[in-house]
Amino acid sequence: MGVLALSPSWETYKISTGINMPKQNRSYKKGAPHRDARLFIIIAEGEREDSYFHWFDARNSRLSILIVDRPKNTSAPKYFIDRINKAEEEGIYSPQANDQVWFVCDVDRWREQIEALRLSCEQVPNWNIAVSNKCFEVWLHFHSGSISHPIDVSCAELKSSLPGTSVGEFNTHKYCPLIKQAAENARAADTNPGAHFPDLMQTKLYKLADAMLEVLGHNW
């Protein structure tokens, strides 16, 4: 696999954010053993994201989900590449050409780190990033329609006001089957589809949902 030369902008972000390089020797090889299911590798900030996407693992034979572990104090985006590198080194994950790696994060206070991560995704085939603004709960709210909250609402309020929840907890069995509806709602609300960073109270997670639904197909 050829790796693009790093641009000065990437190098500047790498130094300022402490984000590491993608591995140079990822084995996207034609001769690699073929998996029956399309594998989505999710590297996310929080446990709520993990629970959401893990729900889809083996929902049908076409899709498999691998949630990459989050060691203590490594939830920030600058650690995401370290986490997937470690998964490869430990034999938890062996890259193949049809895999999709998705980094799932919130704008929050990480904008510079996310930009560095986004630039690194340009260096590796099949690496993608999906950002929510302000937090993952924006995506969850789109499962029940549009968001009526003002843009200055806090993430804590978004968590506590999730429809059909108790004390801010969400039930994956109620939310996850509505992923197509959520993707449609989030896409319709996206005022700048070509941008990498969503505006406030918007999310790019519908792009990951679209990719999953393309594999899941209809009536999954």
N, C-alpha and C positions, 0 to 999 in steps of 0.2 A: 504494500500500500504506500503510495506516495504521500508525503506530508508537506503541506505548503510551508514556505518560509514565513517565519513570524514577522509581522509588521511592527514598526516602531510603536504604534498605538497599543498593540497587545503587550509588548515588552514593558511599556510604561505602566499599564494596568497591573501586570503580573507583579512588578516590583512594589507598587503602591498598595496592593491588596494582599499580597502574600500567597496568591493562588498559584498552584503548581502546574507543571506542564502535563498535557495528555501523554500517555505512554506512546512510545514511537513504534512499538512492535505488535500492535493489535493484529490478531490473526484472522482477518477477513479473507479467508481462502476458499477457492472454489472446491477444493478437495475435502473440506471439513465435513464431518458427519452431519447429515441433515436432520433437523428436529422436525417432528410432525407438527408441532404447534409453533406459531409465531411468538417470539419472546419479546416482551416489553420489560425493560429494566428501569425501575423507578428509584431515583435518588431524591429524597424530599427533605424538607426542613423538620416536619413534625410528625407525631404519631397519628394524628387525625388523617393526614394525607396517606400514610402507610395503610391504615385501616380501610380507607375508601378504595384504593386501587387494588389492595390484596383481595378484596371481595370478588373481583373479576377473575381471579386465578382459576383456571380449569372450569369456568362456567360453560364452556364448550371445548371441543377438541382442537379448535383452531387457535386458541389464545392461551398463553401462559404468562404469568406475571412474576417477576423477581424483584422483591423489595430489598434494596441494599441496606445493610445494617448502619446504624448511627451510633458510633461510640460516644461516650460521654463528652460533652462540650464540643461537639463537631457538627452542630446543626447549621452553622453559617454556610453560605454558598462557597466561601473560599476553601472549604474542606471537601466539597463534593467530588472533585477529581481524585483526591486522596482516597476517598471511600471506594470509588469504583476501581481504582488501581489496586487497592488492598483486596477487593473481592476477586480480582483476576489472579493476584499473587497467591491467594489461598485456595485457588481452584474452585471457588464458588460460582464463578462466571467465566465462560470461555467464549469470546466474541465470534459471531458468525455474520455473514453478509446480510441476512434478512432480519437481524435483530434491530430493535429500536431502543435507544437509550434516551430517557427523558429526565431532565433536571427540573424539579418542581419547587418553586420558591415564591416568596412574597417580596414586594418592593420594600416595604417596611424601612429599615435603616441600611439596607444592603445594596443600594443602587450601584455603587462603584464595583462591588464584588460581583454583582450579577452581570454587569457589562463585561468584566474580565472573563467570566464564565461563558457568556454568549460568544465572545470572540474566540475562545478556545473551541467551542462547538464547530466553528468554521474549519478547524484543523482536522477533524475526525469525521468520516462518513457515519451517518446514522445517529449522530448526537444531536439532540434537540433540547430546547428550553421552553418552559411554559410558566409565565409569571402572572401572579394575581396582585391587584392593588386595591385594598390595602393588604388583604390576607386571604387565606384559603377559604374562609367562610363566605367570601363574596361568591365564589363558585358554588358553594352549597346553597346559597339563597336563590341562585338561578334555577334550581331544581323545581321550585314552586312558582316561578314566574319572574317578573321584573323586580328590581330592587327599588323600594320606596324610601329607603333611608337617605338622609342628607349626606353630602360627601364628607362632612366633618365628623361623622359617627366614628366611634372608637371600635377597635377590633373586639374588645371585650363585649361591647353592646351587640355587635354582629353575631358573636358566639351565643350570647344569652337569648337572642331573639330568633334563632333558627326555627322555622315552622315545624310543628309536630315534635318538638324536643322537650326534654325535661332538664332543667338546670344547665342548659347549653349543650347537652350531649346529643349526638345525632345517631340515628339507627341506620347502619349501612344497608340493611334489608329494605328500608323504606326509600332511601335516597338513591342508591346505586342503580336500581332498575330504571330510574328516570334520567339516565345519562344523556340520552338522545335529546330529550326535552331541554335539559340544562344546556347542552351544546347549542341548540337553536336559540335559546334565550340569550346566552352569553354572546353569541355571534351577532345577533341583532342589536345588542347594546354596545358593541365595539365601535366607537366613533373614529378609530384610526387603525383599521385592520392591517395596514402595512408596517406599523410601528412594532418594535420589539417589546417596548414597555407599554402596558395598558394605562389608560387614564384612571383617575380615582373611581372606585366602585365598579371597575371593569376587570376582566381576566382574559388571558390568552389560553386558558386550560381547555377551551373548546377544540383547540388544534390537536391536543393529545386525545381528547374524546373522539374526534373525527377519525384519527388514525386507528384507535381501538375498534370503533364501530365498523370501519372498513374491513377489518379482519373478522369481527363477530358476525357480520351480515345481518339479515333480517330474521326475526322470530327466534333470536338466540335465548 
